[in-house]
Amino acid sequence: MLLEALVKVAGGVKKGTTFPSHLPLSDLRERLVERMSAFHRVTVEGEAPLFKKGALKLIHIHLKRAAGHNKTHISGLESFLISPDAVAQALKVKLGCTTAVLKLPGNNVKEQEVLLQGHCLNEVVDYLRDAYCIDKKWVVLPTPKKSG
């Protein structure tokens, strides 16, 4: 009875096969893992942990040039429970540059991005590491362009 219920949860029986009377535990475990959904948890000291379905969205930093000005765009801070407004204000004071918090394009997008004047790539990575303990592996950096 228990094996029957577990096999049904773990993907059931394919058409044309008979229901197994014995199933090795390793096979049952493989079937269960295949059917599971990925989740992640973000824990911040002093706040309730955040559980979300799917893989963790990384922080993206892009360097752009528009209208003759260098700009740094930072997105994906919300997935680490970081307020874009707080980061913009702190970097404005620390780097002495103009900052803005903008909504990302799209209809149902709740995330925001921080826009900094100037190319501040290393400074932003250092700030995220020092202030929020976010390692470089959680940040997607722009790939350097090959010249030649």
C-alpha positions in Angstrom: 0.0 0.0 0.0 2.8 2.4 0.9 4.9 1.5 -2.1 1.9 2.0 -4.4 1.3 5.5 -3.0 5.0 6.5 -3.2 5.2 5.2 -6.8 2.1 7.2 -7.8 3.7 10.4 -6.2 7.0 9.7 -7.9 5.6 9.6 -11.4 3.3 6.7 -11.5 3.6 3.8 -13.9 4.1 4.3 -17.6 1.6 2.9 -20.1 2.3 -0.7 -21.1 4.2 -1.5 -17.9 3.0 -3.4 -14.9 2.9 -1.9 -11.4 6.0 -2.9 -9.5 5.7 -5.1 -6.4 9.3 -4.3 -5.3 11.2 -1.2 -6.1 14.8 -0.4 -4.9 15.0 2.6 -2.7 17.5 4.3 -5.0 15.1 4.1 -8.0 12.3 5.5 -5.9 14.5 8.3 -4.7 15.5 9.2 -8.3 11.8 9.3 -9.4 10.9 11.5 -6.4 13.8 14.0 -7.1 12.8 14.2 -10.8 9.3 15.3 -9.8 10.3 17.8 -7.2 10.3 21.6 -8.0 13.4 23.7 -7.3 13.1 26.1 -4.4 15.6 28.5 -2.7 15.7 30.3 0.6 17.3 33.6 1.4 18.0 34.4 5.0 18.8 37.8 6.4 19.6 38.4 10.0 16.7 40.0 11.8 14.1 39.2 9.1 12.0 36.2 8.2 13.5 33.9 5.6 12.2 34.2 2.0 11.2 31.0 0.3 10.7 31.2 -3.5 10.1 28.7 -6.2 12.8 28.2 -8.9 16.5 29.0 -8.9 17.9 32.1 -7.2 18.1 35.1 -9.5 21.5 36.6 -9.6 22.4 40.3 -9.4 23.3 41.6 -12.8 25.6 44.6 -13.4 25.7 46.1 -16.8 28.0 48.9 -18.1 26.4 51.1 -20.8 27.1 54.3 -22.6 24.2 56.6 -23.5 24.1 60.2 -24.7 27.8 60.5 -24.1 27.6 59.4 -20.5 28.9 56.2 -18.9 26.2 54.4 -16.8 26.2 51.4 -14.5 22.9 49.4 -14.2 22.4 47.1 -11.2 19.3 44.7 -11.2 18.2 41.7 -9.2 18.8 43.1 -5.7 15.3 42.2 -4.5 16.0 38.4 -4.7 18.6 39.0 -1.9 16.1 41.1 0.1 18.1 44.2 -0.6 16.2 47.5 -1.1 17.3 49.2 -4.4 16.5 52.6 -2.8 18.9 51.9 0.1 21.7 50.8 -2.3 21.2 53.9 -4.5 21.3 56.2 -1.5 24.4 54.6 0.0 26.3 54.5 -3.3 25.3 58.1 -4.0 27.1 59.1 -0.7 30.0 56.7 -1.1 30.8 57.3 -4.7 29.6 60.9 -5.0 27.6 60.2 -8.2 24.1 60.7 -9.4 21.8 57.7 -8.8 18.3 56.7 -9.8 16.0 53.8 -9.1 14.0 52.7 -12.2 11.4 50.0 -12.8 12.5 47.3 -15.2 10.6 47.1 -18.5 7.7 44.8 -18.7 4.0 44.7 -17.6 4.1 42.5 -14.5 7.7 43.1 -13.4 8.0 44.3 -9.8 11.8 44.4 -9.8 13.7 47.7 -10.0 17.2 48.6 -11.1 19.7 51.1 -9.7 21.3 53.4 -12.3 24.6 55.0 -11.4 26.4 57.7 -13.3 29.8 56.5 -14.4 31.4 53.0 -14.7 31.5 51.9 -11.1 31.8 48.1 -11.5 34.5 47.4 -8.9 33.1 49.8 -6.4 29.6 48.3 -6.6 31.0 44.7 -6.2 33.1 45.8 -3.2 30.1 47.6 -1.6 27.8 44.5 -2.0 30.5 42.3 -0.5 31.2 44.7 2.5 27.7 45.9 3.3 25.6 42.7 2.4 28.2 39.9 2.4 27.3 39.0 -1.2 30.1 37.0 -2.8 31.2 37.6 -6.4 29.7 34.3 -7.4 26.2 35.7 -6.9 26.9 38.7 -9.2 26.8 38.5 -13.0 29.5 40.8 -14.4 29.8 42.1 -18.0 32.3 40.1 -20.1 35.2 42.2 -21.3 35.2 42.8 -25.0 38.2 41.5 -26.9 39.9 44.2 -28.9 41.5 43.4 -32.2 
